[in-house]
């Protein structure tokens, strides 16, 4: 970012002038000119004094003094803002407060790190399914049962290669016909991350006696 010092020094060199030349033309001592060309505002006693020097220096270099002063105020006010924050920090933050602040910062960093790692774990984990109903797996009179389950809303679910569409809460239903004996339900899941998982459930229908 271009600063007052950059503009002054570049213009002086462009005109082929030395610091000694400027000292003779402006009657400003060389050490002050060097300070202006290095943005060393602490070298001067007041802001008003700096503005007076910049006006004089700008005229000698044929620069727009309003532009130079605008750049100066931007740089100076930024520097003052930093100094003010440092003063406030050192004034109001005693050793106990600073230690407390460090502890809080560590806790916050730990929390966000844990949350990030947990989200990373979820992303790379295979999709999961929760069977809500039925809870039992042995039946006697039913010719079919209603499978109710819950998945992540971004997970695709297929039962016997038929795509099932859950509602907004991730709840889905599927009517599973039962024949006498062992009935295997095969559910395939594809997560948003591309990972796959396969769930097999066995339901048994006993012949009524």
Secondary structure as a PSIPRED ss2 file (coil, helix, strand):
# PSIPRED VFORMAT (PSIPRED V4.0)

   1 X C   1.000  0.000  0.000
   2 X C   1.000  0.000  0.000
   3 X C   1.000  0.000  0.000
   4 X H   0.000  1.000  0.000
   5 X H   0.000  1.000  0.000
   6 X H   0.000  1.000  0.000
   7 X H   0.000  1.000  0.000
   8 X H   0.000  1.000  0.000
   9 X H   0.000  1.000  0.000
  10 X H   0.000  1.000  0.000
  11 X H   0.000  1.000  0.000
  12 X H   0.000  1.000  0.000
  13 X H   0.000  1.000  0.000
  14 X H   0.000  1.000  0.000
  15 X C   1.000  0.000  0.000
  16 X C   1.000  0.000  0.000
  17 X C   1.000  0.000  0.000
  18 X C   1.000  0.000  0.000
  19 X H   0.000  1.000  0.000
  20 X H   0.000  1.000  0.000
  21 X H   0.000  1.000  0.000
  22 X H   0.000  1.000  0.000
  23 X H   0.000  1.000  0.000
  24 X H   0.000  1.000  0.000
  25 X H   0.000  1.000  0.000
  26 X H   0.000  1.000  0.000
  27 X C   1.000  0.000  0.000
  28 X C   1.000  0.000  0.000
  29 X C   1.000  0.000  0.000
  30 X H   0.000  1.000  0.000
  31 X H   0.000  1.000  0.000
  32 X H   0.000  1.000  0.000
  33 X H   0.000  1.000  0.000
  34 X H   0.000  1.000  0.000
  35 X H   0.000  1.000  0.000
  36 X H   0.000  1.000  0.000
  37 X C   1.000  0.000  0.000
  38 X C   1.000  0.000  0.000
  39 X C   1.000  0.000  0.000
  40 X C   1.000  0.000  0.000
  41 X H   0.000  1.000  0.000
  42 X H   0.000  1.000  0.000
  43 X H   0.000  1.000  0.000
  44 X C   1.000  0.000  0.000
  45 X C   1.000  0.000  0.000
  46 X C   1.000  0.000  0.000
  47 X H   0.000  1.000  0.000
  48 X H   0.000  1.000  0.000
  49 X H   0.000  1.000  0.000
  50 X H   0.000  1.000  0.000
  51 X H   0.000  1.000  0.000
  52 X H   0.000  1.000  0.000
  53 X H   0.000  1.000  0.000
  54 X H   0.000  1.000  0.000
  55 X H   0.000  1.000  0.000
  56 X H   0.000  1.000  0.000
  57 X H   0.000  1.000  0.000
  58 X H   0.000  1.000  0.000
  59 X H   0.000  1.000  0.000
  60 X H   0.000  1.000  0.000
  61 X C   1.000  0.000  0.000
  62 X C   1.000  0.000  0.000
  63 X C   1.000  0.000  0.000
  64 X C   1.000  0.000  0.000
  65 X H   0.000  1.000  0.000
  66 X H   0.000  1.000  0.000
  67 X H   0.000  1.000  0.000
  68 X H   0.000  1.000  0.000
  69 X H   0.000  1.000  0.000
  70 X H   0.000  1.000  0.000
  71 X H   0.000  1.000  0.000
  72 X H   0.000  1.000  0.000
  73 X H   0.000  1.000  0.000
  74 X H   0.000  1.000  0.000
  75 X H   0.000  1.000  0.000
  76 X H   0.000  1.000  0.000
  77 X H   0.000  1.000  0.000
  78 X H   0.000  1.000  0.000
  79 X H   0.000  1.000  0.000
  80 X H   0.000  1.000  0.000
  81 X H   0.000  1.000  0.000
  82 X H   0.000  1.000  0.000
  83 X H   0.000  1.000  0.000
  84 X H   0.000  1.000  0.000
  85 X H   0.000  1.000  0.000
  86 X H   0.000  1.000  0.000
  87 X H   0.000  1.000  0.000
  88 X H   0.000  1.000  0.000
  89 X H   0.000  1.000  0.000
  90 X H   0.000  1.000  0.000
  91 X H   0.000  1.000  0.000
  92 X H   0.000  1.000  0.000
  93 X C   1.000  0.000  0.000
  94 X C   1.000  0.000  0.000
  95 X H   0.000  1.000  0.000
  96 X H   0.000  1.000  0.000
  97 X H   0.000  1.000  0.000
  98 X H   0.000  1.000  0.000
  99 X H   0.000  1.000  0.000
 100 X H   0.000  1.000  0.000
 101 X H   0.000  1.000  0.000
 102 X H   0.000  1.000  0.000
 103 X H   0.000  1.000  0.000
 104 X H   0.000  1.000  0.000
 105 X H   0.000  1.000  0.000
 106 X H   0.000  1.000  0.000
 107 X H   0.000  1.000  0.000
 108 X H   0.000  1.000  0.000
 109 X H   0.000  1.000  0.000
 110 X H   0.000  1.000  0.000
 111 X H   0.000  1.000  0.000
 112 X H   0.000  1.000  0.000
 113 X H   0.000  1.000  0.000
 114 X H   0.000  1.000  0.000
 115 X H   0.000  1.000  0.000
 116 X H   0.000  1.000  0.000
 117 X H   0.000  1.000  0.000
 118 X H   0.000  1.000  0.000
 119 X H   0.000  1.000  0.000
 120 X H   0.000  1.000  0.000
 121 X H   0.000  1.000  0.000
 122 X H   0.000  1.000  0.000
 123 X H   0.000  1.000  0.000
 124 X H   0.000  1.000  0.000
 125 X C   1.000  0.000  0.000
 126 X C   1.000  0.000  0.000
 127 X C   1.000  0.000  0.000
 128 X C   1.000  0.000  0.000
 129 X E   0.000  0.000  1.000
 130 X E   0.000  0.000  1.000
 131 X E   0.000  0.000  1.000
 132 X E   0.000  0.000  1.000
 133 X E   0.000  0.000  1.000
 134 X C   1.000  0.000  0.000
 135 X C   1.000  0.000  0.000
 136 X C   1.000  0.000  0.000
 137 X C   1.000  0.000  0.000
 138 X E   0.000  0.000  1.000
 139 X E   0.000  0.000  1.000
 140 X C   1.000  0.000  0.000
 141 X C   1.000  0.000  0.000
 142 X C   1.000  0.000  0.000
 143 X C   1.000  0.000  0.000
 144 X E   0.000  0.000  1.000
 145 X E   0.000  0.000  1.000
 146 X E   0.000  0.000  1.000
 147 X E   0.000  0.000  1.000
 148 X E   0.000  0.000  1.000
 149 X E   0.000  0.000  1.000
 150 X E   0.000  0.000  1.000
 151 X E   0.000  0.000  1.000
 152 X C   1.000  0.000  0.000
 153 X C   1.000  0.000  0.000
 154 X C   1.000  0.000  0.000
 155 X C   1.000  0.000  0.000
 156 X E   0.000  0.000  1.000
 157 X E   0.000  0.000  1.000
 158 X E   0.000  0.000  1.000
 159 X E   0.000  0.000  1.000
 160 X C   1.000  0.000  0.000
 161 X C   1.000  0.000  0.000
 162 X E   0.000  0.000  1.000
 163 X E   0.000  0.000  1.000
 164 X E   0.000  0.000  1.000
 165 X C   1.000  0.000  0.000
 166 X C   1.000  0.000  0.000
 167 X C   1.000  0.000  0.000
 168 X C   1.000  0.000  0.000
 169 X C   1.000  0.000  0.000
 170 X C   1.000  0.000  0.000
 171 X E   0.000  0.000  1.000
 172 X E   0.000  0.000  1.000
 173 X E   0.000  0.000  1.000
 174 X E   0.000  0.000  1.000
 175 X E   0.000  0.000  1.000
 176 X E   0.000  0.000  1.000
 177 X E   0.000  0.000  1.000
 178 X C   1.000  0.000  0.000
 179 X C   1.000  0.000  0.000
 180 X C   1.000  0.000  0.000
 181 X E   0.000  0.000  1.000
 182 X E   0.000  0.000  1.000
 183 X E   0.000  0.000  1.000
 184 X E   0.000  0.000  1.000
 185 X E   0.000  0.000  1.000
 186 X E   0.000  0.000  1.000
 187 X E   0.000  0.000  1.000
 188 X E   0.000  0.000  1.000
 189 X E   0.000  0.000  1.000
 190 X E   0.000  0.000  1.000
 191 X C   1.000  0.000  0.000
 192 X C   1.000  0.000  0.000
 193 X C   1.000  0.000  0.000
 194 X C   1.000  0.000  0.000
 195 X C   1.000  0.000  0.000
 196 X E   0.000  0.000  1.000
 197 X E   0.000  0.000  1.000
 198 X E   0.000  0.000  1.000
 199 X E   0.000  0.000  1.000
 200 X E   0.000  0.000  1.000
 201 X E   0.000  0.000  1.000
 202 X E   0.000  0.000  1.000
 203 X E   0.000  0.000  1.000
 204 X E   0.000  0.000  1.000
 205 X E   0.000  0.000  1.000
 206 X C   1.000  0.000  0.000
 207 X C   1.000  0.000  0.000
 208 X C   1.000  0.000  0.000
 209 X C   1.000  0.000  0.000
